[in-house]
Amino acid sequence: MLPGETLSRVARDLRLRRPCGCAISSFTGYPTPSETGEDLALANKAYLTEEVRTNGIVKDDKNRGGLTRRQYRDTVIYPRMAVIDAHY
């Protein structure tokens, strides 16, 4: 800013001069997903069976690979949610 110039004049000049002569715009659209719902369903096939629900209810941790009920729930829920999100 030069002596005697007001801030509003400098701001106006900056609006008139755009770098590279390009216009400013926002991004539009949605990126293409890297994995489809079918890809995720195949990758998480072990978590989509009825046995998974049964193992979550059983009191014995051996059926859950030594995981507590909460640990097993978290291990199962996140892959299932990823498959659901990919479809919707």
N, C-alpha and C positions, 0 to 999 in steps of 0.2 A: 504494500500500500504506500503510495506516495504521499508526501505531506500535503494536506489540504483536501485529500480525497475522503469521502465518507465511506463507511462500511457498506452501506446499501448500494453505492455505485460499484464497489468492487464485487459484491455478490451478484449484481446484475450483469457485469461483464463476464464473470465466470459462467453464468447460465448461458450466455450467448456463445461462448467459445467452448466447444466440447472437444476433448482430446481425440485425436485421430479422425475427427469429423464423423464419429459414429454416434448414433442415437442411443439413449439410455432406455432400456426396457427390462421388464421383469421376466423371469423364467416362466414358461407355460408348459403344460403337459405333464405326463407322469412317466418316469423312466421305465424301460423294459426290465422286468424282473429277471434276475440271474438264474433263478430256479423256478420251475413251474410247480404247481400243486402236486402233479403226478410224481415229479422228481423227489419232492419232500416226502410224499407218502411212501415211496419205495425205500428211501433212506431210513425212514422211521417206522418201517413195517413192524418191527418188534414191539413198538409201543402202541400199536393200534389193534391189538388182539384182545379178546375177552379175558384171557389169562392175566393180563395186566391189572384189570379191575379186581380179580379174585386175589391176586398177590397183595394188593393194597389193603385188603380187609383181614387177611390171615394174621394171627398174632405172632407167628414164628418168623423171625428175621431171616432165616435161611432161605426161604422162598423168594426173598427180595434181594438176595446176594449179599446179606449182611447189613443192608441199609435199614434205618429206622423207618417208620411209616411216613414221617415228614420228608425225610431224604428221598425216599422212593417216590412219594407224591411229586416232589419238585423235579425229579429226574424224568418222570412220565409226563407231567403237565406241559412243560416247555416245548418238547417236540410235537405234542398233539396240538398245542396252540399255534405253532408255526405252520402246520399243515392246514389248519382251519383258516388262518390269516391269508395263506397263499390262494385259497379257493375264493375268498371274498375280498 
